[in-house]
Amino acid sequence: MDVEKVDAPQLELEAVIGFNGHVVSGLRVHPDRDHLIYPLGCTVVVKRLKDGKQDLLHGHTNNVSCISVSKNGLYIASGQVIFMGFKAVIIIWDFAGRSIYAELSLHQAKVESLAFSPNSKYLVSLGGQDDGSIVVWNVETKQAICGSPASAYSTGHCLTVQYSNTNDNVFVSAGNRTLRVWELDLRNRKIRPTECQTGKLKRIVKCIEMSEDDQFIFCGTTSGDIMKINMKTGLLSNCGPLKTKLNLGVSVLRMLQSGDLLVGSGSGTFTLCSRNNFKTLKEVQLEKGVTSITLRGEGQQFFVGTEAGQMYRFSYQDFTPELISTSHPSAVKDVAIPFGTSELFATCSEEDIRVWHIDKAKELLRITVPNMTCNSLDFMVDGHSIISAWNDGKIRVFGPESGRLMLIIHNAHRMGVTAIAGTRDCKRIVSGGGEGQVRVWELHSSGHQLLETMKEHKATVTCIKIKSDDKMCVTASSDGACIIWDIVRFLSLQMVIANTMFRTVCYHPEEYQIITSGTDRKVAYWDVYDGAALRELEASKSGAINGMDISQDGKYFVTGGVIAGFFVPSLFVFRALSRHHGTSSPRTPPSLLIHLPPLSGPGGDDKLVKVWDYMEGVVTHMGIGHGGSIVSVKICSNSRTLISTSADGAVLRWRFPHSSTY
């Protein structure tokens, strides 16, 4: 990342909102009882319970797939997924130094599960279904001791691995019709499996828990029951519950000191089960599937993580959930901040819009539309409504305090609404769609009215910004054009064209210039009146610029980069560009084929938030914190806080480094 090695001070990260609840047993309490450890995209987060202080461990190149913590508390181990044909890395972290202790690489494509031995001498790792092997590592020498296929050829894939509580040489693996007890022969550098016999029961085991004395193995299955296996004989001892099985299977198990089991299911049911017959003693329903249960100390308090990206705290006595953290479970598409205030901000994602308190980083309101994705949102200037763009082609207007649906515009765009903005007089909405149309809507007390449809863009409209006098707006599109519109007479006034797919556009506060960014990794300055290109900055060497915002005094702007990948522009986009360039032939002009840049080269990525001096065109500060592609960025109106969001569901709050003169 050459361009990222600029000598610029780092932005101060104030808060991180996010938790990947899809990682099974990803939420852990450190043995010191003071820290929570959990994954967020490519990052491992260490959060202090007392004051919420967060440390981010960066090192993975793709999403973290599993986490384990050594019993002595010295190490954290995390595995990741990666593309087929590449080796997935395991990182052992030094907890005290918050640094990389070792990087281990043998598994193909994915690390499925990790477990430390009771004395933290060894680490056992399980590869994903494309790898299918188990490897035992020596933590001290950072070398592999031995490995073996995880399951017999006659059975299915192995899904989880768990170490013995008392013996450094024994661990258990389980999966689809496979359950094995392994013994490490250190002298001969071999691991030898013993098959457990479950009789007529054929189960897919998703999770394992062992009794404190290692006498029994408890296996949670996709069928919704729990198998109890005698570890010494390898025979099935018990299975239950017999009548009411857990919906969508048992996804995670934890044993309390009393011997009773904490059980999480795929349907969100969290139960306390009896150790003898697995009868339900206590039960709570949580939002979406339970994926993590972790005990704090002796088990008087425990934490639960769900697929909805939520964390709950329980006490053993009352078994009542206390919601301590919420986050988006999928990519955060957009962020908006109300005009004239810096206390709130809103984000949108799949199925919902959320309103947050900036200082507390706490969710205040959630607006849910099932099975739909919100692509963009904005606050009306008067603060009385949130306007939102959805992939079902509808514009929805909500109350920002109650979340009540105030207005819905059906069939606003044919291929989904992709961008939206409101005028300062709060009487009109400008929207853009996947088909490239820009539409102006008038709002009145009895409903809404379509004023005009403007058809110049040939591909998705990605961003809309309205001039302060409400007479003009600028739209950016994937077709390589930015158009300045007169939204009173509904005419295109100016068009700027570049060999890129524009992602975002901003008016300078004095409104004589616009700045654009896109997949060519450049930030370009343009004159509003004649469309002339004034300046071009290379904002990144390795990824598209997906988000951009400018401070109210116009002295600084901020950019956020998207993760790199391969991009092959479509013939449709080439033809759209050829029309803009005045080429009559349906074939793509050779100059366009040669000069249209790819999204990035192989292996590169840019997950940095950068603050730029507008006049000098240089980076003044850089923010390192995102583990996924940055999707959007916004500066608060008081220029004290900067909000950035990313594709891994993270929302990061930074201290904006420059004081405002606005």
N, C-alpha and C positions, 0 to 999 in steps of 0.2 A: 504494500500500500504506500507507494512513493509520495503521493500528494499529502497523505496523512502524517508524514514525518515533518510537517511544518512546525517550526519552533513557536508554538502558541500555547498560552496557559490553558489549563483545563477548567471547564465549567464546574461549578459546585452543585453536585447532585443532592437535592433536599429530600426527595421521597420517591419510592418505587411502588406502583400499584400493579400487582400481577402475580399469578400462581398457575402453573400448568397442572391442573387437577386430573389430567388424563394419564399421567405417569403413576403406575400402580406402586403403592408404598413410597411415593415420592416425598411426602411430608414426614420429617423426622425431628424428634427432640434430641438435642445433643446431651450426652451423659452429664454435662455440668448443670443441666436443668434450666439454663438461662438463655438458650438460643434455639430457634427453630431453623431448620435447613430444608429448602425445597427448590424445585427446578422452575425456571422461567425461560422458555425458549432455549437458547444455547448457553444460558447462564445458570449458575448455582447461587442462590441467595442465602445468606446467613443473617438472620434477624434476631436482634436482642429483644427478649420479651419485656424487659423492664421499661425501656424507653422507645422501643421500635426502631433503633438504629440498625441500618442495613449495610452489609458488605456484599459486593458482587464479585463472584469468582468467574473470571473470563479465561477461556482456553479451548472450549469446544468449537468446532466449525459447523455443527448442525445441532438439531434439537437433542437435549438431554433425555435419555430413555429410561434410566434407572439410577438410584442413589442408595448408598449404604454408608453407615457410620460405624467406626470401630468402637468396641466396648470401652477401651481406655480413653476414648475421646481425642486421640492424637490425629486421626486421619478421617477424611471423607473420601469416598470413592464414587465416581460418577461415570456412566457410560453414555454413548450417543448412538444415533442412527446416522447413516450416510448412504450415498448412492451405491447401487450394485457395482461390483468390481473394485470397490475401494475398501480399505480396512477401517473399521470403526474403532476409535480411540477410547481407552479407559484412562481417566486421570485420577491419580491419588493426590489429594490436597493435604498440605500441612495446615491443620486447623488454626494453630496459634499464629502462624505467620501469614495466613490467608494467601498462600502461594502454592504453586505446583511442586509436589514432591516427586512424582514420577508419571511418565506417560507410557502406557502399555498398549501394544497394538498387535493383535493376532486375528481377531474375529472379523468376518466379512459382513458388511452392510449394517449390522445392528448388534448392540450388546443388550440382551434381553433382561438379565438379572445379575446382581452382585451380592456377595455376602462375605463379611470378615469372619475369621476364626475367633473363638472366645478369647484367646490371648493376643489377638491382632498380629499373629505371625504370618498368616496366609490370607490371601484373598482368592475366592473362587468366582469365576465369571462364566456366564452362559451366553452363547451366541444366539442370534435370532434364527428363524426357520431357514434362511438361506445359508446359514453357517452350521448350525446343529452340533456344536462342540462345546465341551466343558474344559476349562483351563484353570489350573491352580497356580497361583503366583506367590513368590516369596517377597513379602513387603520390604524386608530389609535390603535384599540384594537387587530388588526391582526386576527380577527375571522370572520367566515361566519355569515351573518345576516339571510339569507334565500336563498332558491333555488327553481327551478321549471323546469319541462320539457320545452325545448326551443320551440317546435312546437307541433301542434295538431297531433294526430295519423293519420288523413286523409291526411296530407301534408308530404312533404319531409324533408330533413335535413336542419337545420339552419346553415348558413355559416359565418355570421358576426354580430357584435354588435357595437352600437355607442351610446354614452351618449348625452343627451341634452346639448346645449350650455349655458343654463340659469338656469336649474332646477336640483338640486341634486337627485330628486326623480323620474326622467323620463329618460328612455332610449328606444332605438329601436333595434329590432332584425329582420334579414331577411335571406332568403335562397331559397330553392326549393319550390315554390308556397306558401311561408309563409312570411308575413310581419306584425309585431306586435309592438304596442306601449305599453310599460310596465310602471306601476306606483308602486313605492315602498311605502308600508304601514309599516313604521318603528315601530309603536306601536304594531301592531299585527304580525310583522315579516313575512310579506307576500309580494309577487310581483304579481300584477294582470295585465293580458294582455288584450289589445283591438285589435281585428283583423282589419286590413286595407282592404278596398274593392277595387279591381282593375278591377271589371267588367269581361268582357270576356278575358282580357289580362291574360295569364298564363305565368309567367316568373320565371327564376331562378336568384335571385339577388345575386351578388357577392360583392358589396360594397355599402356603405351608406354615404351620406354627408347631413348635416342639415344646413339650412340657419341660419345666425347669430342670428336672432330673434326667431328661432325655429318655424317659421310659416309653412315651407315646408320641406319635406324629399325628397331628390333626390337619386334614386336607379339605379345603373348601373347593366345591365343584361347581361347574356351570349348570348342573341339574338342580342346584339350590339346597343340597344337603352337605353334611360334614362327615367325612370318614375318619375313624380313630384306628390307627395302626400301631401294633406292638412293635417297637423298634428292634428289639432283640430277636424276635422270631420272624418279623416281616409279615405277620398275618393280620387280617382284618379283625379288630376287636369289637367295633360297634359302628353304627351308622344312623344318622338322624338329622333333623327331626323326621319322623315317619309320615305324619299326616300333612302338616302345613309347611311345605318347602318354601325357601326364600325366592321371590320373583327375580328373574334375570340372573340367577346364580349368585354364589358367594364370591365376592371379589377380593376381600381382605379379612384376615383373622389376627387377633391378638389375645394372648392369654394373660389374665391377671394373676397375682400371687395366690389368690384363693383357689385357682384352678379353673374358674369360670372363664368363658370366652366372650370377647367382644367381636361381633360379626357385622360386616358391612356387605350390603347386597347391591347388585346392579340397578335395582329399582329405587335406591335411596333409603331403604329401610336399614336402620342401625339398631342392633339388638344386643342385649346381654343374655347369653345362653348358659344353661346349667352344664357343668362339666360331665355329668353322668349320662343324661338322656337327651341333651341338647334342647331341652324345653326352654321356651322364651320366658325370661324373668322380667325384663324391661324392654320397651320398644319405643323408638322415635322415628318419625318420617322426615327425611331431609330432602333438599332439592337436588334432583338427579343422582346418579350412581355414586356410592361411596367407594373411594379408591385408596384412601390412606387412613390408618389408625395408628397413632403413636402415643406411648405412655410417657408421662413425666414423673420421674422418680419411681415410687412404689406402686403407681397406678391409681392414686387417689384423684389425680387429674389427668385427663388425656385430651388429645387434639384429633380432629377428624377432618379430612379433606375430601371434596367431592368433584365430580366432573364439571360442575358449574363454575369451578374456580373459586369456591368458597371454603373458608376454614372456620371450624366451630371448636369451642372449648367446652368440655364437660367436666363435672365433678362426679365422683362415684356415688356420692350420697343422694343427690336429687336427680341425676341423670337428665338434666335439662340443658338443651343446646344454647350456647351463647355465641352469636355470630361475631367473630372478631375480624374477619377480613373478607372482602368481596373483590372480584375482578372479572374482566371479560374472559370467557373461555376460548375465544377465537380472535382473529385479527381485528384490531380497532381501526375502522375505516376513516374516521374523521374526528376532529375536535373543534369545538366552538366555544367562545368566551363572550358573555353578554357585553354589550356596548356600555362603557362608562363605569364598569365595576370589575374588581379583580378578586372577588370572593368565591365565585362559582365558575365551573366550566362543565361542558357536556361532551360526551363521547358517544359514538355509535358503532355497532357491530352487528353480527348475525343476531336477528330476533329482537334486539333491544337497543334503547337509548338510555344512558345513565347520566344523572346530574351529580357532580361531586363538589365537596367543599375543598377549596384549594389548600388552605393551611393545614387542615386536619387529614387531607387525603382520604376522606370518608364519603361513602355513597349516601346521597340524600334522597334520590328518587330513581326508580327504574320503570321504564315504559316498555312493555313487551308486546311484540306482534309475532306470534308463533309462525315458524317456517318461512319467514321473510328476512331479507337482509337490508339494512339501512346503509346506503352508499354515501350519503352526505347529509349534513344538517347545519342549521344556522339559527341564531337568536334574532328575532325582530328587534329593532333598535329600541322600541318602547319597553322591551322586556316582558311583554304580555303573552308571548307565544314562541314555541320552537317549531320551525318548519323543517321537514325532513323528506329526503328522496329515497324511494324504496325500489327494490328490483322487480316488484310485481307491476310496475308502471304507475304507481299511485303516489301522490303527494299527500302527506299527513301532517296536520297542524295540531300540536298538543299544548296544553297549559303547563308552564314550567314549574308550578308549585304542586298542582294536583295530579298532573300527568293525564288529565282528561282529554279525550279526543274532541277537538273543537271543530275540525273541518277535514274532509277527505275529498281529494280531487281524483276521480276515477279516470283511467285511460289517459293519464297525463302524457305518457310517452309509450311508444310501441314496444321498444326493447329495454324497458326499465328506465327509471329516472336516475341519472348518474351524477348530477351536479345541481346545486340550488343556492339561491341568494335572495334576500329581501331588500326592498328599497327603504330609504331612511324615513319616508313618510308613512311607512307600514301599510301602504295601500296596494302594493304590487309585489308579485313574486316572479323571478326569472328562473326558469328551469332548463336543464339540458338533458338529452337522452342518449341512449346507446345507439340510436339510428342517426345521430348527428344533428337533430333539430333543436333549435332554441325557441322556447315559448314564453310569452309574457302573459301573466294572469292578473286580473284585477280582483281584489277582495272587497266585499261589502257586507253589510249586516245580514243580508238574506242569503249569502252564499258566495259564489265566485263566477268569473266570466273570463273566457279565453279572448285576449285582445288580438294576438297575432302569433303566427308561426313563421320563423325565419329559417330558411333552408340553404345554408351555404356550406356547412361542414359535411364531410363525407364519412366521418367515423365518430366514435364516442366523444361526447363533450365531457371533459375531465374537470374543468374548473370554471367558475363564473365570479367576477368581481364587478360591483356596481359603483360608478362614480358618485361622489358625495352630493351632486346636484340632482341625482336620480334621472338624468337625461341620457346618459350613456352607460354602456357596460362593455366589458371585454370578456371573451370566452376563449378557452384553450381547448384543443382537441387532439386526439390521437392521429389525425390525418396530417399533422405537421403544420397546421395553420392556427394562428390566433387572430380573431376578428374583433374589431371595435365596432359596436352597434349603436345606432341612435334608437333608443327605446321609446321615443315619442313619435317619430315618423316611421319607425321600424325599417331602417335601412342599414346596410353595412357601410361604414365610413372608411375603414382602413383594414387592410389584411397584411399580417406579417407571416412569412413562410420560412421554415428552416427544415433541414434534413434530420428530423427528430420526431418523436411522438411526445407532444407537449403533455406534461403532467400538471403543471400549476402555473399561475400567473398572478402578479400583484401590481396594483397601482402604487406609484410613489405618492406619499401624502399630498404633494403639490400638484399631482395629476398631469404632469407634462411628460412623464416617462412611465413605461411599464417594464417589469422584469419578468422573464420567463425561465422555466427549466423543464427538463425532460430526460429522455433516454440517451441523449448524446452526452450527458454528464456535464453540460455547460450551463452557466447562468448568463443570459443575454439581456442587454439593456436596449430598449427600443423607444424611438420618438413617437408620441401619440399622434401627432398631427400629420406627419408624412410617412410613418411606418419605417423610417430608416433605422438600420442597425447601428447603434452607437458604440457598443462595447461587448466583449465576450470574455467570460472568466471560465477557466477550467476548474470546476468545483469538486471533481472527484476523478480519480484515475480508474476506478473499478466498479462503479455502480451508478444507476440512474438517480437523479434528484427528484424525489417523489413528493416532498413537502417543502413549502417555503412561506415565510411571512416577513413583514417589514414593520419596524417600530413606528410609533405614531409621529415621532419627530423626523423620520426619514433618514436618520444617520446610520442605522444599522439594519441588516436583514439576517435571517437565519435560514439554514437549509438542513434537510435531513435526507440521507441516502438510503436507497433500497438495495437489498441483497442482490448480488450479481448472479447472472445465469445466461444461458444462450437465448438469443432472440432472433427469430426469422420473420422479417416483415412480410405481411401477406400481399398478394397481388392486388387485392382491393385497395390497400393503403398506397401501394406504388401508383396505381391508376389515379387515385385521388390526388396524389402529389403531382402526377404528370399533368392533370387538368389545371392545377394551380399554377404550374410552370408554363402553361400555354402550349403543351405538347398535344398535338392532335392525334398522334398514333396511339392505339390501345396498348402498344408495347411499352415497357418501362424504359425510359431514357437511360442509356449506359451510365451517364454521370450520376444518376440517382442510385443505380445499382452499386457503383463503386464507392460513393461517398456516404451513403446512409450508414451510420455507425451501428454496430451491434450493441446490445445492452451492456455486455462486458465480455471480457475474455474468461477462460476457464480458471476457476480457483479463486478469483478475486471477490471481494465484497466490501461494502461501505456501510457501516452501521453507526456513523458518527453524526452528531449534531454540531453544526459549525455556525458561529456568529461572525458576520462579515461587516467591515466598514464599507458603507455604500459608495462613498466618493473615492476612497483609495483602492477598493477592490481587493482587500487582503483579509485573511482570517485573523480575527482578534482573539477568539476563544474556541475551544473544541470540547465537546462533551462525549465522554466514553462511558457507556452504560448499557446501551441496547444490545440484546442478544439476537434480535431478528431485524428484518427489513423495516426501516423507518417509513411510516405511511403518511403522517401529517405532523405539522408543528404549528404552534401559535404562541405569540407574545401577548401577555396580559396588557390591558390598557394603561396600567401604571408603570409598565416597563420594569417591574421588579421580578416577575416570574415568567418562565418559559415552560410550556407543556409540549411534550412530544409523545407520539404513540407509534406502535410497531405491530408487525404481522404476527408476533407471538402472543398478543394480548396484553402487552405491557403498556402502562402509562407512566411516564417519568416526569417529575417536576424538578426543574433546575432553577437556580438563582440567576436572573439575567444580570450580566456583569456591568452594564452601563446604565448610569442614571439618566432619566429622561429630562429633556429641556422643554417638553411639549406643554 
